[in-house]
Each structure stands twice: as C-alpha cells, then as structure tokens.
Amino acid sequence: MEFERKGNWIFKRNDGGNVIAEVTFPKLRDGVVVINHTYVDDSLRGRGIAGQLVEAAYEAIKAEGMKAEITCPYAVKWFGDRPDKNDIVVSE
C-alpha cells in the first residue's frame, strides 16, 4: 500500500478523501520525535497496514537521522517484536 506523507504524518486516504490509516510522530525536542498514534480504519484491519505505517515511520525517522520515543501502544509492541529496529529508539 502506498502512503502519503506530510511532515511527521504518514497516512492513507480513501477515494472520498477521508483518512483511513495514519501514524503520527511529532517533534518532541531537537533530534527526537515521538511515535504517539497509529490508526487503521476497520475496513482495513487484519491486512498488516498498521505495521506498514510504523515501518514507514521508522524508515523516515532513520533517514532523517532522528531518534524516537515510542508511546503508541501498537508501536511499542511493533518495536518490541523487532529488536533490529530499535536503533532509533531513545532508551529511557
């Protein structure tokens, strides 16, 4: 699935223009963002879309040389299941 990106927001719209999937990672402080929200509409659930969104956020954050705090429960689990992706995660 292809997503759009505006700043620290990666999303998918339906044909009507409504957002049906998204991940947000606003700037928290210099060099650090926070992955704080993942949403997938019921019509898309069970297709791995949330994982694709978090993966896209990971790639964007890494490409920009940033680090991330993770507060979104889905993203916490996603990163917990992928220790190889924790290179961007700020350790507490």
MOTAVEN-V578927 format. One record per residue. N is the residue number from 1. NEAR is the number of other C-alpha atoms within 12 Angstrom. D_LAST is the distance of its C-alpha to the last C-alpha in whole Angstrom. Layout:
n: (N:N)
near: (NEAR:NEAR)
d_last: (D_LAST:D_LAST)
This chain:
n: (1:2:3:4:5:6:7:8:9:10:11:12:13:14:15:16:17:18:19:20:21:22:23:24:25:26:27:28:29:30:31:32:33:34:35:36:37:38:39:40:41:42:43:44:45:46:47:48:49:50:51:52:53:54:55:56:57:58:59:60:61:62:63:64:65:66:67:68:69:70:71:72:73:74:75:76:77:78:79:80:81:82:83:84:85:86:87:88:89:90:91:92)
near: (18:15:24:22:21:16:17:31:31:37:34:29:20:19:8:8:11:13:23:26:35:36:41:35:36:27:20:20:14:12:19:24:32:33:41:26:29:36:31:29:21:12:13:19:14:12:15:18:29:35:28:28:37:42:28:31:43:38:22:27:33:21:13:17:17:28:31:40:32:34:25:22:19:26:35:25:19:28:28:16:13:18:13:12:25:25:21:30:30:21:11:7)
d_last: (33:33:30:31:28:28:25:22:24:25:28:31:35:38:41:41:38:36:32:32:29:26:22:21:18:18:17:14:15:16:15:13:14:13:15:16:19:21:25:28:31:33:36:33:31:31:32:28:28:24:23:25:24:20:21:23:20:18:21:22:18:19:22:21:19:16:12:11:9:10:12:15:16:18:16:13:16:17:14:14:18:18:15:18:16:12:13:13:9:6:4:0)
